Amino acid sequence: MAALILDEEGFESIDPSHPLGGQDGGADALIQKNGEPWVMAVNFPRGQQSIREITDKLSSDVEKAKTKEPKPVGVAFVTNQELRLAEREILGKVGDDTKIELYHLERITTILDRPHMAGVREQFLGIPAGPPPILVTAEVMGCARSFIGGDELLDSLVEIEEKSLHERNEELRSKPPDPISSWLGASAMRSMGYEVSDEPAQPISDGEIAERAAALRRDLHGRWDACQDYLASIAWPALHFRITNQAQSFLTNVQVILTFHGAGGLAFAGIETFEWERLKDPDWEPPAYGPFGTVPPVSFVPALPADYPVRWEHNDDGDLEVTITLAELRPHPPWRHTGDDVVLVLRNSALEEVTVTYTVTAHGYGIAFEGDSFTVRVEQVDIFDDLQTVIEASDKS
């Protein structure tokens, strides 16, 4: 058992002297660490010994170890004894120029409690191993993004609208519409069910243009976060996921829940869905036309199948939670998801990276396994660059 404990701790080339007992010449095993020779010394007496007895045993093992060739740089002392902090300090000085690595009762217990040491616990201590431990790792391909230049784009949208109104005014002044032609056109449109005025369009005052621009600015300020989210959902790539079962056993009815702290999610949307008017108002819908109020066709988004593996929502803190549900997770190969579902958006601008925590549950296990947290990088994106890319791509689609 001592050899397996040291193997777990990174020691290599473990060569036991007499596993079943016998004279070992001061070394229960010759071992290596980082390419350097060490000696394993084991002390598993019945009952608790005094610190003097333990010190004498370790001192004897160290002296005998020094006679080995090549001379070991240290002794790994594995014992079932409970050692106080002061006692550990005493034992650590026994070796003088020989390093002492103490594996006492509390440290051994911590090592043996690791899930993948279940077999060792059962073999040497008679503690039933139970089902194989959940050893699942989750990975995320992608990053959290945030826009820079958002305020400047808002100003630009207002300026574009204001310029458009001035240009329309100039056109109406330079080429006033013919009243008769306007009346005939309006009559024809009404006959088809459209509601139009008999009066031809007239230029508006500069003051009214300024008022309309100011009203647009107020409206944009009120929904600007939603406007930027609309662009992000189209311009940014979706997250992809990889789930790996490290154990040599199948897991069934597996659920992995990933939490992205300080970041939110947006439903991914394709380039073909981009509408300029929705950039200014994500709730905008194209107006109905014709005598029957025909609604222009919109992109149809099919419902997800009931067994679709990836779902997402936000928790009470506003953090993105992605739930991955798998009927089965085999040891090899890793499960991969490359579908475009959710875009990761940085919500806490103070973060330089987003921490991701995750839990795993599976059929036959009464508790949740908590994986090691990891991080995804944060990327700041120029909003003008992304808008230009989207416009160019949508023009080609």
N, C-alpha and C positions, 0 to 999 in steps of 0.2 A: 504494500500500500504506500509506503514511504517513497518508493521509486516512482509510482504513478503520480503522486503529489508533486514531486520535483519535475517530472515530465510536464505536468500541467503548468508549472511555473517557468518553463523555458529552458530547463537544463537538458543537455543532450548527451548522447553516447553513454547512456547509463549502463554500467557493467557491474551487477551485483556480485559480491564475493561468495557468500554462502546464504542463499535465500531461505534455506531450511535450517539454518543454524550452524555454528561451528566457529573455529578460530578464523578471524578475518584480518588479523594484523593491523587493527586500528582503522579499517575502512570497510563499512558495510557495502559500499559501492564506489567505484571510480566513475566520476562524471565530468562533464565539461559545461562551461557557460561562456558564451562569446569567444569560443575557441581556446579558452584557458582551462587547465586542469583543476578540478575540485575533488573533494572527498565527501561522500555522504556518511554521516554518523547517525545511528538510530538509537533512541532511548525510550522504550515502551514498557516501563515497569508496572507492576500492579499497585494501584493506590498512588497517592500523592507523596512525593519525596520532599525532603528539605532542600533548601537552596544550596546547602553545602554538598549534599549528595549529588545534586545535578551538576554543580560546578566541578566536582572531582571527576565525574564521568566525562564531561566535555573536555576538561583539561587533559585527561588521559588520551582521549581521541585525537586532540590537536597534536600532542607530542608524537603520537604514533604516525599521524598523517605527515608530519614533517620529514619522516624517514623515507617517504615514497619518492620514487623517481619516475617522471619529473616531479619536482617539488610542487605540491598543489598551492594555489594562491588563496584558497579558502576552504572552509568546512561548512557544509549545509547540515545543521543539527536538527533532526526531526524527532520531536518528542510529544508524548501525550500528556505532558505536565502543564498545569496552569501556572503561568508566570506573571507576576506583577511587573509594572513598568520599571521599578527600581531593580528588580531581579534581572530583567532583560538587559538593563544597562550593565550590570555586573558581568553577565555572561558574554556580552558583546566585547568586553575587554580581555577576555581570557586568551585570545589568539595572538596578542601583540601584533606582529607584522602579518599574521594570517587572518584573512577576513572570516567573519562569523556571520552566517545567515541563519537566523532562528526561525524554525517552524514549530511554534508552540501550540497548545490546545486550541486557543481561540482562532489562531490563523489557519490551522488545519481545518477547523470546523467551517470557516468561511469558504475555503477552497472546495471542500466536499459538498457544500450546499449548492454549488453551481449546478444548473440543470443538467449539463452534459456529463457530470460526474456521478449521475444516478447509478450507473452500472458498477462503479467502484464502491459506492456505499453498499450496494446489495451484496457484492462479492465478499467484502471484508468485514462489514458490520452487520450484515443480515437485515438491512433496511430495504424493504421492497422498493424496487425502482419505479413501479407504476408504469403508465404509458410513456413512450418516448417523449422527451421534453419538446415544447414548441420552440424551434430555433428558426425564426423567420426574419429575414431582412427586407426592408422596403427601400426603394430608391425612386427618386423623382428626376425626370429629365425635363429641364426647363428652368426658368428663373422668374422672380417677381420684378415687375416693371412699374415705373412711374413716369409721368410726362413732365417735361420741362418746357416752358414757353406757353403754358396754357392761357395765361392772362393776355399775352400778346396776340394769340389766335382769336380770343374773344374780341379784342379791339379791331382786329382785321375783319372779322365777320360784320361788325357794325359798320366799318368803313366801306366794305363792299356793298352793303345794302344802301348806305347813304349815297354812294357814287352811282349805283344803279338808278335810284330815284331821280338824281340830277340829270343823268343821261336821258331818262325817259321824258323828263320835262323839256329838255332841249329838243328832243325829237318831235314832241307835240307842238312846240312853238315854231320850229322850222318847217314842219309839214303838218299843219292842222288837218284833222280828219274831215272829210266831206260829209256834211250833215245828211244829205240824201243817201249816200252810200252807207253811212252808219245806220240810218233808219232801216234801209232794205236788209242790211246784214242782220240787224237785231230781230227784224220780223222773221227772217228765215230761221234764225236760231230758236226763237220762241216756238215756231211751228214744229220743231223737233223736240220740244220739251225743255229747253234750257231757259233759265231765268236770266234775262239780260235787260239792260236799260236802253231806252230809246236815245238817251242823250249821249253824244260822242264824248270820249275821254277828254278831260281838260287838264292843263298843267296845274300843279299845286304850288303853294307858296314855299319859299325857303324855310319859313317858320314851321310849316307843317312837316316838311322833310326832317327838320331838326327834332321835332316832337316824335316822329315815327322812329328815328334813330335812337333817341333816348329811351323810348318804350321798349325797343328791341334789346338795348343794353340791359335794362332792368330785368326783362324776361330771361335773358341769357344768364345773368348773374344768379338768378333764382334756381336755375336748373343746370348750371355749368358742370357740376360733378357728373350728372347723368349724361350730359353731352360728351364729356371726355370718356366716360365708360362705354358709350356707344362706339366711339372710334376705336378704343382699345380692344373691344370684343371682336372687331373686324381686322385690325392691323396686327395684333399680337398673336403668336402661336400658342396653341393649347399645351397644357402639361401632359406628359406621358409617364407611365408608371412601370416599374418592374418589381415583382415580388419573388423572392427566392426562399425555398425551403431547404435549410441547411442540414436538417436531420435525414437519416437514412430510412425514412418511413413516409407513407402517404398521410396527408391530413385531409379530412373531409369537413364540409360545411364550414369553410373558413371565412372569417370576416376581419378585414384590416381597416382600421379607422385612422386616417392621417389628419393631424391638426396643424395648420399653418399659422403660427402665432404672429399677429401684426399684419396679416395679409388677408385679402378677400378674394372672392371668385366672381367671374363673369361668364355667362354662357357664350361659348365660342360661336362666331357667326362668319360665314364665308364672304369673300370679297364681293360676290355677285349680289349680296343683299344691301350693299351701300346705297344710300339715298342722301343727296346733298341736304335736302330739307330736314332730314332726321338728325343731321349733325347739329342743327340749330334747335331742334325739338324732337327728341327721341320718340315722343308720342304722336308725331305727325302721321297722318294717313292721306294717301292721294285722294282728291275729291272725286265724288261720283260724277258720271257724265251721261249724256243721252237722255231720251224721254223716260227711260225706265230706271234711271238712277243707277246705271251699271257701275260697279266698283272695279277698278283696274285689278288685274291678277296680282297676287302676292306670292312670295316664296312659301311653299308648303313645307312645314317642319313635321315629319312623322313622329308619332309617339314612340318612346323607347320600348323594346320588348320587355316583358315581365322579368326575364332572367338576365337583363343587361347588367354587367358586373360592376359598373361604376356609377355611383350617385354622389351628389354633393349638395351641401347646404351650409349655412352659417350658424355657429353656436351663439350663446347669449352674449359673448364678448365681441361678436362680429367677425371672428376668425373663420376662415374657410375650413370645413371638415369634408374630407373625401372618404367615402365608404366603398370599399372594394369587397364584393361578396363572390366567393368561388365555391362551386360544388366540390371541387377536389384540387389539391395542390400537391403535385408529385415532387420527388426530390430533384428530378432533372427532366427537362430544362426549366429555367426560371419562367414564370408567367409574365408575359409582356402585354401592355395595352398601349396601342398607338392611335386609338381613336381620338378625335378632336372634341373634347367635352367642355373643359373649363380652362379659362385664362386666369393667371395669378396676378393680382393687382396689389401693389404695396399700399397699405392704409396708414402705417406709422412711418412718417417721413424721416424719423430719427434713426431708423434701423439701417445698418450697412449690410445685413444679411437676415434672412428669415429662418427662424428655428422651426423644425418640423419634428413633432413627437408622434408616436403611433402605438396602438395596441393591437393585439391579435387574439382572437378567440377561435376555437375549433370544437367540433363535436367530440365529446368524451373528456373534455378538460373543464374543470369547474371554476377556473380562475383565468383572468386575462393576462397574457404575456405582454410586458412593456419592452419594446425595442429601444435600442440606443438612439437618442435624438441625433439629428443631423441638420445641416443648414443648406439652404439654396441661396444663390447669389442674388444681389439686387442690381438692376440695370436701369439707368435713367435714359429716357428716349426723347428726342426732340419731336414735339408734336407736329411741327410743320413738315418734317421729313416723312413721318408716318402718313400724314394726310396726303402728301403728294404721291407717295407710293400707292396708297389706296385708290386715289383718283385715276392714276395711270393704269393700274391693274383692272379697275372696274370698266374703264373705257375699252379695254381689249376683250373683256369677257362678253 
